[in-house]
């Protein structure tokens, strides 16, 4: 509908529509700024702490998932451990910790090591069992690994060969008496 007076109609329309804002299109989605990916900060901190703890302690039998106990004191040649694992050393004495509770077995083991060192026995065997009857973990085996690792007279230890008791027994290499005094 055109009137001869288009200019005033346009002006009137513009004045009437001055406050009006256009409607949004129904299919238009306002862009949402993308959020940065979630960072599991606490999990990463926990993982770093676990790694620090593992590296600080060195290898630990409590974290051991395998069967074999192995240890070589720093400063000794790796061939000592290799020979011990292969059964090259003659076992001078042995002790069986079966059927003992952990505190008793620990005391007996410490006394046994001291006795062997005083008798100049350099290679001994500790029979601790595989822990098959233990409810959770092989307690005697773990205790044996812990005690031997911390004992200053122990140079190395390794689980025995299958013919000598396998992972239910451990051969231990002790310092010689004159070396123990150093």
N, C-alpha and C positions, 0 to 999 in steps of 0.2 A: 504494500500500500504506500504508494508514493504520493506524497503531497508536494505541492510546489514549494513548500517551505521546509526542505530537508534539514537545513542548518539548525533552526531552532529545535526541531525534534531530536536531533542528535545531541544537542547541548542539554536538553531536558533529560534525555535518557542517561547521559553521563552523570548528570547531577544526581539523579535518582539512584544510580548504581555506584556512587562514589564509595560507600561503606561496605559494599559487597566484595567478598573474597571468592575466588573460584573454588568449586568443590573438588575434592580429590577424586582421582579416577579410582574405581573400586578394585581394579586388578593391579594397581601400583603398590609396590612394597618399598617402604623407605629403607635405604641402605643402612645397615647396622655396622658400625666399625667392628672388624674382626678382633677378637680377644686373643692375646698371646696364648700359646699352648700351655696347659697346666704343667707345672714342674713339681714332681714329687720330692720336694726339698727335704722333708723329714726322712724319707726312705734313703735318699742319697747320703744324708748325714749318717744314718745308721750303717749303711754299707761301708762308708769310709772308716767309721769307728771299728767295725768288725775287721777290716783289712789292717788297720793300725794295730789292733790287739793281736791279731795272728802274727804279724811281722815282728811285733815286740817280744812275744813269747817264744818265737821260733816254732818248729813243728811240735805239736802236742798230741799225745796219744788220745786225749779226749775228743779231738776232732778227727781222729783216724776213722776212716770208713773201711779200710782194708783189714786184712787179718794179721799181717806181719808187723812185728815190732823191730825197728831199726834205729840205731843211734851211733854216731861217731863223734867223740869230743873234738872240738876245733883244735887244730894244731897237730893232729895225727894224720898219717897217710891213709888214703882211702883203701889201699890194698889190705890193711889190717881188717877192715870191715868185710871186704870181699872174701878174704881167707876164712874169717869167722863164719860167714854165711855158708861157705862150702864145706865146713867141718874139718878144716886143716889143723886146728889146734886140738890137742889132747885134753879132754875134760878131766880135771883132777878131783873134783868133788861135785855133788849135786844135792839139792834140797827139794822136797815136795811140799807145796803149800795147800794142796787139796784139803778140803773139809775144815779150813780155818776161816774165821771171820777176818775182815780187813785189818782191824787194829792189831790183832794177834799176828797175822801174816806179815804185817809191816815190821813189827818188832823182831820176829824170827828172821826175816830177810836181812835186816840191818845187822843183827848179831852174826848171821852166817857170813856176810861180806867181810866184816871185821875179822872174824876167825880165819877166813881164807887168806886175807891180806897178811895177817900175822904168821900164817903157815907158808907164805910165799907161793900160794897157788894162783897161777895167772889166768887160768880158764876154768870157769865153773858153769854149772847148768842149774837153772831155776825152773822147776815144773810148777806152773800156775794154772794150767787147764785152759780150755777155750771159752769157758763161761756158758756152756750150752744149758746148764741148769739154772743159771742166774735169770732173774725175772726180766731185768732191763738190759744192763750192760755187763760184760765180763769184768766184774769188779776186781778180782785178784790180778787179772792180766793188766788192767789199767793202772792199778796201784803199783804193780811191779815195774811197769814202764816209767811211771812218775818217780819212784824211789831211785831206780838205777840212773835215770837221766840227771838227777840232782846230786847223786853221791860223788864226792871228789875222787874216790879211788877207781871209779869205773871209766875205762877208756872207750869201750864200745860194747854194744850188745845187739844181738840179732836172733830172730826166731829160728828155731832149729830146722834141720832138714826133715822131711817126712819120716825117714827111718829112725830119727832120734826124738820124735815127739811132735814134729811139725810146729804149728802155731800155738800149741798148748805148752810149749817149753821154750826157754830162751837161754842161749849161750852168752856168757858174760866174760869179757876180757878185762882183767884187773891190772892196776899198776904194780910193778915189782916193788918189793919192800924198800930198796935203796932209792928208787925213783919217788916213792911216796913221801920221803922225808924232805924232798926239795921244796 
